[in-house]
Amino acid sequence: MSADEELLEDLLAGKHRALARVISKIENRSPGYRDLVSELYAHTGDADVIGITGSPGAGKSTLVDKLAETYRDRGETVGVIAIDPSSPFTGGAVLGDRIRMASTVGDMDVFVRSMSARGTLGGLSTATADAVKAMDAFGKDKIIIETVGAGQNEIDIVRTADTVAVLVPPGSGDEIQTLKAGILEIADVFVVNKADRDGADRTVQELRDMIQLDEGGGMGGGGGHHSQEVIDAHDDWDPEDDVDDADAERWTTPIVETVATRGEGVDDLLEAFADHRQYLVDSGEHAEQVRGRYAEEIRTLLREDVNAVLEDRLAAAGGVDDLAEAVRQGETDPYSIADDVLAPIETCLEDLEIDDG
Amino acid sequence: MSSEQEQESIRCLVAKVGLDGHDRGAHVIARAFRDAGFEVIYSGLHKAPEEIVQAAVQEDVDVLGISILSGAHDTLIPKIMDGLEEYGAKEDTLVLAGGVIPEEDREELMAEGVSAVFGPGTSIEETIEFVRENAPQR
């Protein structure tokens, strides 16, 4: 048995060290990590994946800690992926979220893993998605992804989650702020954390107004429509459950108030997560969501691989520096170069198609 | 395949264990490690040995730096080493101790599996160099 096969077996047998090691391989893109991840797929699909995002200081880590504690009280095992930024200059990072996971220390069934961005564009979301698979295959019931803060990167990462909670601290801006596109649109659940603070009521009211304005729009990641294709494609949807297709309800983003430091509102939040999960399954949206996710994974992998092939070709053509210099000297232009570099590949592909035909 | 470009980064856990409540040194080290390009996980104050072990195993760190000023190193560090062994993590984790550790206690700590003891006055550069040279190749 190869070392990787052994590692996979240990992971499936519930050995923590093996899970930790597999996640490192994924992060490092160590040789053979792809085969490892591809083996994981057969063992995934049972975990609920929850994304927690919101601006820095919104109380994400503290809330995640309480969520994990509550799930554990209910007898469920939890995986947490806490993402922190890394320095764009040195690649270094201080991964500090673990400190706030105080309620569950010493309990190995809460597996907290800190990840840094490592400066790779798009690479983090791939690594996160793969780490989720490792935890899912390991047998975690609930997996919580906690993101850095509010930004486009977060939006990529939370696509890995079934349910996304966006934390909105009290007094986080006037109503215009809440109409801004982006982070608020990805919410399946709004959490007004620090609800004991001044301005919490106003923030709740503003969110409520925004949600009402959006009725008929696209809040919550798409409507409850499901084509026959979707119904055929997913096996956790039972037509009997769907009383009347015309009544298929859209998800209305609930607002939950919490005081994470005291654990207040955490049960309500878990209920909102469970409701959303139920909605996803009943509406057929879950199948659509999962399929969309896999489509994105396939595209990302293909892009990475094609990119590598192109890098090799560039190197074979003498490296990009000489080509860039040629452009600078006015001898050619980037468009011509791209055509030249790609032409043989296109010819190859065409020849292949002819052979197949 | 060339697309599998390795992106390895040295991961360190900077840990405070036991009752000592001074973590300025740990903060300085954490920050210096970050600036050296390492990924640093800081444990926070007042951690029990088993909490440190849990974090070291889950985070799969290459390096565990234990900062201790309370004088309890001879009881707490062996507990951490035993915990690492239990999870099969002792062999390939570089364990460093720092803080106030008397000369006469060092040999015993080294026998427990600690790779180096950095007392007061050790330069940060020296520590970083040591980590770079000795971080386990996995």
Interface residues (C-beta under 8 A of the other chain):
Chain A: H16 R17 A20 R21 I23 S24 E27 N28 R29 S30 P31 Y33 R34 S86 S87 T90 G91 G92 A93 V94 L95 G96 R98 I99 A102 V105 G106 M108 F111 V112 R113 S114 S116 R118 T120 G123 E304 D305 N307 A308 E311 D312
Chain B: M1 S2 S3 E4 Q5 E6 Q7 E8 S9 R11 A30 R31 F33 R34 D35 A36 G37 F38 E39 V40 I41 Y42 S43 G44 K47 A48 E50 E51 Q54 A55 V57 Q58 E59 D60 Y87 G88 A89 R138
